[in-house]
Amino acid sequence: MGQPAVRTVVGAAILREGRVLACRRTSPPRAAGLWELPGGKVEPGETNEQALVREIAEELQLDLEVTGWLDGASTIGTTHELVVATATATGRPQPTEHDAIVWLGADELDDVEWLEPDLPFLWQLGDLLRQGESS
């Protein structure tokens, strides 16, 4: 028996007015209280973009538009890997699976305690948000 296939988890860096949306987890217990870029697992037959649009509609009641993908992937245990898209969304987030949300600017990304798989993407997000401030 070989290794099980690695499943993709998609995260959304939802950008608005020079800030990115962070969401605080309530479960599982080891992740509760930590912050993440919202998203979820890609289901069989879905593209990464389709999965992200579905997950954000379910978790935050938002219509998402993917605008690009950040470089790299981050491992989650031995069975999953996280990829992160940049996106815009219309409407006001209505969290269904998180107990708090916050919009963070480039200099505020370290103000919350992130889930470990999200950490490698923060420097890219900081650069993107700073670029937006100067344009």
A tleap script that builds the chain and sets N, CA, C and O, in Angstrom:
source leaprc.protein.ff14SB
mol = sequence {
  NMET GLY GLN PRO ALA VAL ARG THR VAL VAL
  GLY ALA ALA ILE LEU ARG GLU GLY ARG VAL
  LEU ALA CYS ARG ARG THR SER PRO PRO ARG
  ALA ALA GLY LEU TRP GLU LEU PRO GLY GLY
  LYS VAL GLU PRO GLY GLU THR ASN GLU GLN
  ALA LEU VAL ARG GLU ILE ALA GLU GLU LEU
  GLN LEU ASP LEU GLU VAL THR GLY TRP LEU
  ASP GLY ALA SER THR ILE GLY THR THR HIE
  GLU LEU VAL VAL ALA THR ALA THR ALA THR
  GLY ARG PRO GLN PRO THR GLU HIE ASP ALA
  ILE VAL TRP LEU GLY ALA ASP GLU LEU ASP
  ASP VAL GLU TRP LEU GLU PRO ASP LEU PRO
  PHE LEU TRP GLN LEU GLY ASP LEU LEU ARG
  GLN GLY GLU SER CSER
}
set mol.1.N position { 0.845 -1.186 0.000 }
set mol.1.CA position { 0.000 0.000 0.000 }
set mol.1.C position { 0.883 1.239 0.000 }
set mol.1.O position { 1.821 1.351 0.789 }
set mol.2.N position { 0.570 2.166 -0.894 }
set mol.2.CA position { 1.330 3.411 -0.973 }
set mol.2.C position { 0.754 4.449 -0.033 }
set mol.2.O position { -0.205 4.214 0.702 }
set mol.3.N position { 1.381 5.598 -0.093 }
set mol.3.CA position { 0.895 6.726 0.695 }
set mol.3.C position { -0.471 7.164 0.163 }
set mol.3.O position { -0.687 7.134 -1.048 }
set mol.4.N position { -1.384 7.565 1.023 }
set mol.4.CA position { -2.645 8.118 0.525 }
set mol.4.C position { -2.369 9.431 -0.219 }
set mol.4.O position { -1.417 10.150 0.083 }
set mol.5.N position { -3.226 9.716 -1.191 }
set mol.5.CA position { -3.055 10.945 -1.960 }
set mol.5.C position { -3.197 12.164 -1.044 }
set mol.5.O position { -4.008 12.175 -0.117 }
set mol.6.N position { -2.407 13.164 -1.321 }
set mol.6.CA position { -2.499 14.410 -0.566 }
set mol.6.C position { -3.674 15.211 -1.116 }
set mol.6.O position { -3.759 15.457 -2.319 }
set mol.7.N position { -4.576 15.613 -0.228 }
set mol.7.CA position { -5.740 16.408 -0.637 }
set mol.7.C position { -5.416 17.889 -0.525 }
set mol.7.O position { -4.677 18.322 0.359 }
set mol.8.N position { -5.985 18.640 -1.436 }
set mol.8.CA position { -5.770 20.081 -1.447 }
set mol.8.C position { -6.806 20.776 -0.578 }
set mol.8.O position { -7.995 20.460 -0.615 }
set mol.9.N position { -6.320 21.730 0.204 }
set mol.9.CA position { -7.164 22.646 0.970 }
set mol.9.C position { -6.915 24.026 0.384 }
set mol.9.O position { -5.766 24.417 0.178 }
set mol.10.N position { -7.983 24.765 0.116 }
set mol.10.CA position { -7.864 26.096 -0.458 }
set mol.10.C position { -8.195 27.143 0.593 }
set mol.10.O position { -9.137 26.983 1.369 }
set mol.11.N position { -7.416 28.208 0.612 }
set mol.11.CA position { -7.658 29.328 1.498 }
set mol.11.C position { -7.845 30.593 0.675 }
set mol.11.O position { -7.287 30.726 -0.414 }
set mol.12.N position { -8.629 31.514 1.203 }
set mol.12.CA position { -8.907 32.764 0.499 }
set mol.12.C position { -8.312 33.938 1.259 }
set mol.12.O position { -8.640 34.173 2.422 }
set mol.13.N position { -7.437 34.668 0.590 }
set mol.13.CA position { -6.977 35.952 1.101 }
set mol.13.C position { -7.922 36.990 0.497 }
set mol.13.O position { -7.672 37.535 -0.578 }
set mol.14.N position { -9.021 37.247 1.224 }
set mol.14.CA position { -10.042 38.177 0.736 }
set mol.14.C position { -9.561 39.592 1.042 }
set mol.14.O position { -9.408 39.974 2.202 }
set mol.15.N position { -9.327 40.354 -0.012 }
set mol.15.CA position { -8.752 41.686 0.116 }
set mol.15.C position { -9.831 42.743 -0.082 }
set mol.15.O position { -10.674 42.647 -0.974 }
set mol.16.N position { -9.775 43.761 0.783 }
set mol.16.CA position { -10.730 44.871 0.691 }
set mol.16.C position { -10.104 46.092 1.343 }
set mol.16.O position { -9.714 46.048 2.510 }
set mol.17.N position { -10.009 47.172 0.597 }
set mol.17.CA position { -9.534 48.466 1.116 }
set mol.17.C position { -8.205 48.338 1.867 }
set mol.17.O position { -8.041 48.888 2.955 }
set mol.18.N position { -7.263 47.606 1.270 }
set mol.18.CA position { -5.931 47.493 1.861 }
set mol.18.C position { -5.839 46.583 3.070 }
set mol.18.O position { -4.882 46.662 3.839 }
set mol.19.N position { -6.831 45.717 3.243 }
set mol.19.CA position { -6.842 44.792 4.381 }
set mol.19.C position { -7.197 43.388 3.884 }
set mol.19.O position { -7.732 43.216 2.788 }
set mol.20.N position { -6.886 42.388 4.719 }
set mol.20.CA position { -7.229 40.995 4.421 }
set mol.20.C position { -8.090 40.457 5.558 }
set mol.20.O position { -7.890 40.808 6.721 }
set mol.21.N position { -9.046 39.604 5.212 }
set mol.21.CA position { -9.962 39.038 6.200 }
set mol.21.C position { -9.337 37.826 6.876 }
set mol.21.O position { -8.893 36.891 6.210 }
set mol.22.N position { -9.306 37.851 8.206 }
set mol.22.CA position { -8.856 36.708 9.009 }
set mol.22.C position { -10.043 36.217 9.828 }
set mol.22.O position { -10.866 37.009 10.286 }
set mol.23.N position { -10.120 34.883 10.009 }
set mol.23.CA position { -11.242 34.270 10.719 }
set mol.23.C position { -10.710 33.391 11.847 }
set mol.23.O position { -9.724 32.677 11.670 }
set mol.24.N position { -11.368 33.446 13.012 }
set mol.24.CA position { -10.929 32.657 14.170 }
set mol.24.C position { -11.701 31.339 14.243 }
set mol.24.O position { -12.932 31.319 14.234 }
set mol.25.N position { -10.943 30.235 14.316 }
set mol.25.CA position { -11.499 28.888 14.335 }
set mol.25.C position { -12.166 28.579 15.676 }
set mol.25.O position { -11.769 29.096 16.720 }
set mol.26.N position { -13.189 27.724 15.619 }
set mol.26.CA position { -13.815 27.204 16.832 }
set mol.26.C position { -13.553 25.711 16.990 }
set mol.26.O position { -13.735 25.166 18.079 }
set mol.27.N position { -13.132 25.047 15.928 }
set mol.27.CA position { -12.859 23.606 15.973 }
set mol.27.C position { -11.860 23.251 14.877 }
set mol.27.O position { -11.666 24.046 13.958 }
set mol.28.N position { -11.225 22.091 14.943 }
set mol.28.CA position { -11.215 21.144 16.046 }
set mol.28.C position { -10.519 21.756 17.268 }
set mol.28.O position { -9.936 22.835 17.157 }
set mol.29.N position { -10.566 21.095 18.425 }
set mol.29.CA position { -10.035 21.696 19.648 }
set mol.29.C position { -8.593 22.219 19.525 }
set mol.29.O position { -8.269 23.261 20.095 }
set mol.30.N position { -7.734 21.513 18.794 }
set mol.30.CA position { -6.338 21.966 18.683 }
set mol.30.C position { -6.201 23.253 17.868 }
set mol.30.O position { -5.185 23.942 17.964 }
set mol.31.N position { -7.221 23.578 17.066 }
set mol.31.CA position { -7.172 24.790 16.241 }
set mol.31.C position { -8.064 25.906 16.798 }
set mol.31.O position { -7.985 27.046 16.339 }
set mol.32.N position { -8.895 25.592 17.765 }
set mol.32.CA position { -9.835 26.584 18.298 }
set mol.32.C position { -9.078 27.777 18.867 }
set mol.32.O position { -8.101 27.620 19.599 }
set mol.33.N position { -9.545 28.965 18.519 }
set mol.33.CA position { -8.922 30.191 19.001 }
set mol.33.C position { -7.808 30.707 18.106 }
set mol.33.O position { -7.328 31.825 18.297 }
set mol.34.N position { -7.391 29.906 17.129 }
set mol.34.CA position { -6.355 30.347 16.195 }
set mol.34.C position { -7.015 30.922 14.947 }
set mol.34.O position { -8.167 30.617 14.638 }
set mol.35.N position { -6.267 31.754 14.240 }
set mol.35.CA position { -6.797 32.489 13.089 }
set mol.35.C position { -6.339 31.846 11.791 }
set mol.35.O position { -5.277 31.226 11.723 }
set mol.36.N position { -7.164 32.007 10.763 }
set mol.36.CA position { -6.852 31.427 9.458 }
set mol.36.C position { -7.415 32.302 8.349 }
set mol.36.O position { -8.255 33.175 8.563 }
set mol.37.N position { -6.910 32.022 7.155 }
set mol.37.CA position { -7.556 32.500 5.947 }
set mol.37.C position { -8.676 31.504 5.677 }
set mol.37.O position { -8.413 30.302 5.642 }
set mol.38.N position { -9.913 31.955 5.483 }
set mol.38.CA position { -11.030 31.021 5.360 }
set mol.38.C position { -10.926 30.171 4.099 }
set mol.38.O position { -10.264 30.549 3.132 }
set mol.39.N position { -11.585 29.026 4.123 }
set mol.39.CA position { -11.591 28.122 2.979 }
set mol.39.C position { -11.900 26.716 3.421 }
set mol.39.O position { -12.554 26.507 4.442 }
set mol.40.N position { -11.426 25.737 2.647 }
set mol.40.CA position { -11.697 24.356 3.007 }
set mol.40.C position { -11.191 23.383 1.964 }
set mol.40.O position { -10.453 23.752 1.051 }
set mol.41.N position { -11.598 22.140 2.113 }
set mol.41.CA position { -11.112 21.057 1.269 }
set mol.41.C position { -11.743 21.100 -0.121 }
set mol.41.O position { -12.917 21.436 -0.282 }
set mol.42.N position { -10.936 20.752 -1.112 }
set mol.42.CA position { -11.418 20.593 -2.477 }
set mol.42.C position { -12.068 19.213 -2.578 }
set mol.42.O position { -11.447 18.201 -2.251 }
set mol.43.N position { -13.314 19.182 -3.030 }
set mol.43.CA position { -14.039 17.920 -3.182 }
set mol.43.C position { -13.728 17.308 -4.553 }
set mol.43.O position { -13.364 18.028 -5.482 }
set mol.44.N position { -13.870 15.977 -4.685 }
set mol.44.CA position { -13.624 15.339 -5.983 }
set mol.44.C position { -14.464 15.990 -7.079 }
set mol.44.O position { -15.654 16.246 -6.895 }
set mol.45.N position { -13.835 16.251 -8.211 }
set mol.45.CA position { -14.534 16.857 -9.339 }
set mol.45.C position { -14.545 18.371 -9.338 }
set mol.45.O position { -14.988 18.983 -10.310 }
set mol.46.N position { -14.068 18.989 -8.273 }
set mol.46.CA position { -14.029 20.454 -8.191 }
set mol.46.C position { -12.649 20.967 -8.567 }
set mol.46.O position { -11.643 20.301 -8.321 }
set mol.47.N position { -12.603 22.146 -9.160 }
set mol.47.CA position { -11.331 22.844 -9.298 }
set mol.47.C position { -11.060 23.564 -7.980 }
set mol.47.O position { -11.958 23.725 -7.154 }
set mol.48.N position { -9.817 23.993 -7.794 }
set mol.48.CA position { -9.493 24.758 -6.582 }
set mol.48.C position { -10.374 25.998 -6.484 }
set mol.48.O position { -10.868 26.327 -5.406 }
set mol.49.N position { -10.570 26.684 -7.603 }
set mol.49.CA position { -11.379 27.906 -7.590 }
set mol.49.C position { -12.836 27.604 -7.239 }
set mol.49.O position { -13.438 28.322 -6.441 }
set mol.50.N position { -13.409 26.552 -7.826 }
set mol.50.CA position { -14.800 26.188 -7.510 }
set mol.50.C position { -14.956 25.862 -6.031 }
set mol.50.O position { -15.933 26.267 -5.402 }
set mol.51.N position { -13.990 25.128 -5.476 }
set mol.51.CA position { -14.054 24.768 -4.064 }
set mol.51.C position { -14.010 26.011 -3.189 }
set mol.51.O position { -14.739 26.107 -2.202 }
set mol.52.N position { -13.163 26.952 -3.546 }
set mol.52.CA position { -13.023 28.155 -2.739 }
set mol.52.C position { -14.297 28.995 -2.774 }
set mol.52.O position { -14.742 29.493 -1.740 }
set mol.53.N position { -14.880 29.153 -3.951 }
set mol.53.CA position { -16.137 29.904 -4.074 }
set mol.53.C position { -17.212 29.239 -3.222 }
set mol.53.O position { -17.957 29.928 -2.525 }
set mol.54.N position { -17.305 27.897 -3.268 }
set mol.54.CA position { -18.299 27.160 -2.481 }
set mol.54.C position { -18.054 27.318 -0.986 }
set mol.54.O position { -18.979 27.615 -0.230 }
set mol.55.N position { -16.810 27.119 -0.561 }
set mol.55.CA position { -16.487 27.194 0.866 }
set mol.55.C position { -16.773 28.581 1.438 }
set mol.55.O position { -17.317 28.693 2.536 }
set mol.56.N position { -16.417 29.630 0.714 }
set mol.56.CA position { -16.624 30.995 1.227 }
set mol.56.C position { -18.119 31.319 1.270 }
set mol.56.O position { -18.570 32.022 2.174 }
set mol.57.N position { -18.880 30.820 0.314 }
set mol.57.CA position { -20.343 31.009 0.365 }
set mol.57.C position { -20.906 30.308 1.602 }
set mol.57.O position { -21.771 30.861 2.282 }
set mol.58.N position { -20.420 29.086 1.904 }
set mol.58.CA position { -20.908 28.337 3.058 }
set mol.58.C position { -20.467 28.967 4.380 }
set mol.58.O position { -21.272 29.106 5.301 }
set mol.59.N position { -19.184 29.349 4.475 }
set mol.59.CA position { -18.617 29.811 5.747 }
set mol.59.C position { -18.923 31.269 6.063 }
set mol.59.O position { -19.078 31.637 7.227 }
set mol.60.N position { -19.012 32.105 5.015 }
set mol.60.CA position { -19.106 33.549 5.253 }
set mol.60.C position { -20.262 34.222 4.516 }
set mol.60.O position { -20.451 35.433 4.638 }
set mol.61.N position { -21.036 33.447 3.752 }
set mol.61.CA position { -22.171 34.002 3.000 }
set mol.61.C position { -21.724 35.110 2.040 }
set mol.61.O position { -22.422 36.111 1.878 }
set mol.62.N position { -20.568 34.932 1.407 }
set mol.62.CA position { -20.035 35.930 0.483 }
set mol.62.C position { -19.928 35.360 -0.927 }
set mol.62.O position { -19.669 34.170 -1.105 }
set mol.63.N position { -20.131 36.219 -1.930 }
set mol.63.CA position { -19.854 35.871 -3.320 }
set mol.63.C position { -18.404 36.229 -3.591 }
set mol.63.O position { -18.020 37.396 -3.524 }
set mol.64.N position { -17.608 35.224 -3.896 }
set mol.64.CA position { -16.163 35.381 -4.027 }
set mol.64.C position { -15.747 35.438 -5.483 }
set mol.64.O position { -16.303 34.733 -6.326 }
set mol.65.N position { -14.764 36.281 -5.778 }
set mol.65.CA position { -14.128 36.294 -7.089 }
set mol.65.C position { -12.629 36.111 -6.881 }
set mol.65.O position { -11.970 36.965 -6.288 }
set mol.66.N position { -12.095 34.998 -7.370 }
set mol.66.CA position { -10.665 34.716 -7.262 }
set mol.66.C position { -9.925 35.617 -8.243 }
set mol.66.O position { -10.273 35.688 -9.422 }
set mol.67.N position { -8.893 36.309 -7.740 }
set mol.67.CA position { -8.131 37.233 -8.583 }
set mol.67.C position { -6.719 36.745 -8.873 }
set mol.67.O position { -6.042 37.307 -9.734 }
set mol.68.N position { -6.261 35.714 -8.174 }
set mol.68.CA position { -4.920 35.175 -8.396 }
set mol.68.C position { -4.593 34.162 -7.323 }
set mol.68.O position { -5.416 33.883 -6.452 }
set mol.69.N position { -3.384 33.607 -7.385 }
set mol.69.CA position { -2.930 32.613 -6.406 }
set mol.69.C position { -1.583 33.023 -5.868 }
set mol.69.O position { -0.717 33.462 -6.624 }
set mol.70.N position { -1.395 32.884 -4.574 }
set mol.70.CA position { -0.106 33.149 -3.958 }
set mol.70.C position { 0.837 32.001 -4.286 }
set mol.70.O position { 0.398 30.893 -4.592 }
set mol.71.N position { 2.137 32.275 -4.220 }
set mol.71.CA position { 3.136 31.260 -4.526 }
set mol.71.C position { 3.201 30.218 -3.426 }
set mol.71.O position { 3.027 30.523 -2.246 }
set mol.72.N position { 3.456 28.980 -3.835 }
set mol.72.CA position { 3.760 27.923 -2.892 }
set mol.72.C position { 2.558 27.196 -2.351 }
set mol.72.O position { 1.409 27.500 -2.674 }
set mol.73.N position { 2.865 26.219 -1.512 }
set mol.73.CA position { 1.860 25.415 -0.815 }
set mol.73.C position { 2.429 25.098 0.558 }
set mol.73.O position { 3.645 25.053 0.742 }
set mol.74.N position { 1.551 24.880 1.509 }
set mol.74.CA position { 1.948 24.601 2.883 }
set mol.74.C position { 1.341 23.264 3.298 }
set mol.74.O position { 0.161 23.017 3.049 }
set mol.75.N position { 2.132 22.404 3.923 }
set mol.75.CA position { 1.611 21.109 4.323 }
set mol.75.C position { 0.766 21.230 5.590 }
set mol.75.O position { 1.046 22.031 6.482 }
set mol.76.N position { -0.269 20.412 5.632 }
set mol.76.CA position { -1.125 20.285 6.810 }
set mol.76.C position { -1.056 18.806 7.190 }
set mol.76.O position { -1.712 17.968 6.572 }
set mol.77.N position { -0.273 18.501 8.192 }
set mol.77.CA position { -0.055 17.106 8.559 }
set mol.77.C position { 0.583 16.357 7.402 }
set mol.77.O position { 1.433 16.896 6.693 }
set mol.78.N position { 0.168 15.109 7.216 }
set mol.78.CA position { 0.722 14.297 6.135 }
set mol.78.C position { -0.285 14.055 5.025 }
set mol.78.O position { 0.038 13.418 4.023 }
set mol.79.N position { -1.511 14.560 5.194 }
set mol.79.CA position { -2.570 14.204 4.243 }
set mol.79.C position { -3.119 15.371 3.423 }
set mol.79.O position { -3.861 15.157 2.465 }
set mol.80.N position { -2.762 16.597 3.789 }
set mol.80.CA position { -3.330 17.762 3.095 }
set mol.80.C position { -2.260 18.805 2.822 }
set mol.80.O position { -1.239 18.871 3.506 }
set mol.81.N position { -2.522 19.629 1.791 }
set mol.81.CA position { -1.673 20.793 1.562 }
set mol.81.C position { -2.561 21.986 1.255 }
set mol.81.O position { -3.599 21.866 0.606 }
set mol.82.N position { -2.121 23.148 1.743 }
set mol.82.CA position { -2.874 24.396 1.608 }
set mol.82.C position { -2.298 25.234 0.484 }
set mol.82.O position { -1.089 25.456 0.410 }
set mol.83.N position { -3.188 25.699 -0.398 }
set mol.83.CA position { -2.844 26.716 -1.387 }
set mol.83.C position { -3.775 27.890 -1.133 }
set mol.83.O position { -4.907 27.706 -0.686 }
set mol.84.N position { -3.298 29.100 -1.419 }
set mol.84.CA position { -4.066 30.302 -1.074 }
set mol.84.C position { -4.259 31.189 -2.301 }
set mol.84.O position { -3.318 31.477 -3.040 }
set mol.85.N position { -5.488 31.607 -2.490 }
set mol.85.CA position { -5.851 32.520 -3.566 }
set mol.85.C position { -6.064 33.914 -3.011 }
set mol.85.O position { -6.475 34.084 -1.863 }
set mol.86.N position { -5.781 34.910 -3.837 }
set mol.86.CA position { -6.230 36.263 -3.529 }
set mol.86.C position { -7.623 36.398 -4.139 }
set mol.86.O position { -7.922 35.800 -5.173 }
set mol.87.N position { -8.453 37.177 -3.494 }
set mol.87.CA position { -9.838 37.263 -3.945 }
set mol.87.C position { -10.473 38.557 -3.469 }
set mol.87.O position { -9.990 39.218 -2.549 }
set mol.88.N position { -11.561 38.888 -4.122 }
set mol.88.CA position { -12.426 39.967 -3.651 }
set mol.88.C position { -13.796 39.347 -3.402 }
set mol.88.O position { -14.120 38.294 -3.951 }
set mol.89.N position { -14.584 39.999 -2.580 }
set mol.89.CA position { -15.915 39.487 -2.260 }
set mol.89.C position { -16.842 40.668 -2.034 }
set mol.89.O position { -16.444 41.715 -1.523 }
set mol.90.N position { -18.084 40.466 -2.427 }
set mol.90.CA position { -19.084 41.497 -2.189 }
set mol.90.C position { -19.929 41.087 -0.998 }
set mol.90.O position { -20.129 39.901 -0.734 }
set mol.91.N position { -20.418 42.082 -0.290 }
set mol.91.CA position { -21.277 41.828 0.857 }
set mol.91.C position { -20.507 41.903 2.162 }
set mol.91.O position { -19.299 42.136 2.191 }
set mol.92.N position { -21.245 41.699 3.234 }
set mol.92.CA position { -20.675 41.731 4.581 }
set mol.92.C position { -20.527 40.300 5.071 }
set mol.92.O position { -21.498 39.544 5.051 }
set mol.93.N position { -19.327 39.908 5.513 }
set mol.93.CA position { -19.142 38.523 5.965 }
set mol.93.C position { -20.078 38.171 7.121 }
set mol.93.O position { -20.207 38.923 8.088 }
set mol.94.N position { -20.723 37.014 6.999 }
set mol.94.CA position { -21.602 36.476 8.041 }
set mol.94.C position { -21.038 35.112 8.435 }
set mol.94.O position { -21.432 34.102 7.852 }
set mol.95.N position { -20.124 35.055 9.409 }
set mol.95.CA position { -19.462 33.785 9.719 }
set mol.95.C position { -20.414 32.734 10.282 }
set mol.95.O position { -21.216 33.009 11.175 }
set mol.96.N position { -20.305 31.518 9.733 }
set mol.96.CA position { -21.113 30.397 10.215 }
set mol.96.C position { -20.255 29.369 10.949 }
set mol.96.O position { -20.778 28.587 11.742 }
set mol.97.N position { -18.940 29.358 10.697 }
set mol.97.CA position { -18.055 28.366 11.316 }
set mol.97.C position { -16.952 28.997 12.155 }
set mol.97.O position { -16.126 28.283 12.723 }
set mol.98.N position { -16.927 30.309 12.240 }
set mol.98.CA position { -15.901 31.026 12.999 }
set mol.98.C position { -16.590 31.878 14.060 }
set mol.98.O position { -17.732 32.300 13.878 }
set mol.99.N position { -15.887 32.133 15.178 }
set mol.99.CA position { -16.519 32.934 16.231 }
set mol.99.C position { -16.092 34.393 16.196 }
set mol.99.O position { -16.604 35.206 16.966 }
set mol.100.N position { -15.161 34.731 15.312 }
set mol.100.CA position { -14.746 36.127 15.168 }
set mol.100.C position { -14.088 36.302 13.809 }
set mol.100.O position { -13.493 35.372 13.267 }
set mol.101.N position { -14.206 37.512 13.269 }
set mol.101.CA position { -13.504 37.873 12.045 }
set mol.101.C position { -12.890 39.250 12.253 }
set mol.101.O position { -13.370 40.042 13.063 }
set mol.102.N position { -11.820 39.521 11.509 }
set mol.102.CA position { -11.178 40.823 11.604 }
set mol.102.C position { -10.516 41.129 10.268 }
set mol.102.O position { -10.019 40.228 9.592 }
set mol.103.N position { -10.512 42.403 9.894 }
set mol.103.CA position { -9.800 42.864 8.703 }
set mol.103.C position { -8.450 43.400 9.167 }
set mol.103.O position { -8.399 44.299 10.006 }
set mol.104.N position { -7.363 42.861 8.635 }
set mol.104.CA position { -6.015 43.234 9.054 }
set mol.104.C position { -5.252 43.920 7.932 }
set mol.104.O position { -5.269 43.469 6.786 }
set mol.105.N position { -4.582 45.017 8.275 }
set mol.105.CA position { -3.686 45.683 7.341 }
set mol.105.C position { -2.317 45.013 7.368 }
set mol.105.O position { -2.067 44.123 8.181 }
set mol.106.N position { -1.435 45.448 6.475 }
set mol.106.CA position { -0.105 44.841 6.351 }
set mol.106.C position { 0.642 44.826 7.680 }
set mol.106.O position { 1.307 43.841 8.000 }
set mol.107.N position { 0.543 45.892 8.452 }
set mol.107.CA position { 1.289 45.981 9.706 }
set mol.107.C position { 0.561 45.332 10.883 }
set mol.107.O position { 1.052 45.371 12.011 }
set mol.108.N position { -0.603 44.739 10.627 }
set mol.108.CA position { -1.377 44.103 11.696 }
set mol.108.C position { -1.400 42.580 11.583 }
set mol.108.O position { -2.016 41.909 12.411 }
set mol.109.N position { -0.735 42.030 10.568 }
set mol.109.CA position { -0.796 40.581 10.337 }
set mol.109.C position { -0.259 39.779 11.522 }
set mol.109.O position { -0.681 38.644 11.742 }
set mol.110.N position { 0.666 40.360 12.282 }
set mol.110.CA position { 1.212 39.662 13.450 }
set mol.110.C position { 0.381 39.878 14.714 }
set mol.110.O position { 0.754 39.399 15.785 }
set mol.111.N position { -0.733 40.591 14.604 }
set mol.111.CA position { -1.555 40.888 15.786 }
set mol.111.C position { -2.419 39.711 16.232 }
set mol.111.O position { -2.960 39.729 17.338 }
set mol.112.N position { -2.555 38.688 15.387 }
set mol.112.CA position { -3.354 37.513 15.747 }
set mol.112.C position { -2.462 36.274 15.673 }
set mol.112.O position { -1.422 36.287 15.015 }
set mol.113.N position { -2.878 35.207 16.353 }
set mol.113.CA position { -2.121 33.956 16.335 }
set mol.113.C position { -2.693 33.055 15.235 }
set mol.113.O position { -3.791 32.513 15.362 }
set mol.114.N position { -1.920 32.909 14.151 }
set mol.114.CA position { -2.351 32.182 12.963 }
set mol.114.C position { -2.136 30.680 13.114 }
set mol.114.O position { -1.251 30.236 13.846 }
set mol.115.N position { -2.958 29.910 12.412 }
set mol.115.CA position { -2.693 28.482 12.255 }
set mol.115.C position { -1.381 28.330 11.489 }
set mol.115.O position { -1.090 29.104 10.578 }
set mol.116.N position { -0.608 27.342 11.861 }
set mol.116.CA position { 0.726 27.173 11.276 }
set mol.116.C position { 0.733 27.097 9.745 }
set mol.116.O position { 1.601 27.714 9.128 }
set mol.117.N position { -0.195 26.367 9.097 }
set mol.117.CA position { -0.143 26.295 7.634 }
set mol.117.C position { -0.331 27.641 6.927 }
set mol.117.O position { 0.096 27.791 5.782 }
set mol.118.N position { -0.953 28.612 7.578 }
set mol.118.CA position { -1.173 29.922 6.967 }
set mol.118.C position { 0.084 30.799 7.024 }
set mol.118.O position { 0.232 31.719 6.220 }
set mol.119.N position { 0.976 30.523 7.955 }
set mol.119.CA position { 2.129 31.393 8.200 }
set mol.119.C position { 2.996 31.660 6.961 }
set mol.119.O position { 3.395 32.805 6.752 }
set mol.120.N position { 3.305 30.648 6.128 }
set mol.120.CA position { 4.179 30.928 4.985 }
set mol.120.C position { 3.613 31.932 3.980 }
set mol.120.O position { 4.356 32.487 3.170 }
set mol.121.N position { 2.317 32.164 4.030 }
set mol.121.CA position { 1.694 33.075 3.069 }
set mol.121.C position { 1.650 34.525 3.551 }
set mol.121.O position { 1.351 35.426 2.768 }
set mol.122.N position { 1.942 34.754 4.819 }
set mol.122.CA position { 1.756 36.088 5.393 }
set mol.122.C position { 2.710 37.118 4.807 }
set mol.122.O position { 2.323 38.272 4.621 }
set mol.123.N position { 3.957 36.727 4.511 }
set mol.123.CA position { 4.885 37.722 3.951 }
set mol.123.C position { 4.409 38.171 2.579 }
set mol.123.O position { 4.512 39.350 2.240 }
set mol.124.N position { 3.879 37.222 1.772 }
set mol.124.CA position { 3.355 37.608 0.464 }
set mol.124.C position { 2.156 38.541 0.612 }
set mol.124.O position { 2.015 39.518 -0.124 }
set mol.125.N position { 1.298 38.221 1.577 }
set mol.125.CA position { 0.135 39.075 1.823 }
set mol.125.C position { 0.557 40.460 2.272 }
set mol.125.O position { 0.009 41.462 1.814 }
set mol.126.N position { 1.534 40.516 3.171 }
set mol.126.CA position { 2.036 41.817 3.621 }
set mol.126.C position { 2.547 42.649 2.454 }
set mol.126.O position { 2.260 43.842 2.357 }
set mol.127.N position { 3.310 42.009 1.567 }
set mol.127.CA position { 3.818 42.719 0.383 }
set mol.127.C position { 2.681 43.209 -0.498 }
set mol.127.O position { 2.701 44.348 -0.964 }
set mol.128.N position { 1.683 42.351 -0.731 }
set mol.128.CA position { 0.531 42.733 -1.559 }
set mol.128.C position { -0.211 43.911 -0.949 }
set mol.128.O position { -0.560 44.862 -1.648 }
set mol.129.N position { -0.453 43.846 0.353 }
set mol.129.CA position { -1.192 44.920 1.010 }
set mol.129.C position { -0.402 46.224 0.985 }
set mol.129.O position { -0.982 47.294 0.802 }
set mol.130.N position { 0.920 46.144 1.169 }
set mol.130.CA position { 1.742 47.364 1.108 }
set mol.130.C position { 1.760 47.945 -0.290 }
set mol.130.O position { 1.742 49.165 -0.452 }
set mol.131.N position { 1.794 47.093 -1.306 }
set mol.131.CA position { 1.741 47.579 -2.698 }
set mol.131.C position { 0.451 48.323 -2.949 }
set mol.131.O position { 0.442 49.355 -3.619 }
set mol.132.N position { -0.658 47.793 -2.405 }
set mol.132.CA position { -1.945 48.438 -2.568 }
set mol.132.C position { -2.001 49.813 -1.940 }
set mol.132.O position { -2.698 50.704 -2.426 }
set mol.133.N position { -1.244 49.985 -0.830 }
set mol.133.CA position { -1.215 51.284 -0.148 }
set mol.133.C position { -0.513 52.338 -0.988 }
set mol.133.O position { -0.840 53.523 -0.917 }
set mol.134.N position { 0.467 51.890 -1.795 }
set mol.134.CA position { 1.264 52.866 -2.553 }
set mol.134.C position { 0.714 53.119 -3.947 }
set mol.134.O position { 1.208 53.996 -4.655 }
set mol.135.N position { -0.306 52.360 -4.352 }
set mol.135.CA position { -0.830 52.565 -5.713 }
set mol.135.C position { -1.974 53.561 -5.721 }
set mol.135.O position { -2.532 53.852 -6.779 }
savepdb mol mol.pdb
quit
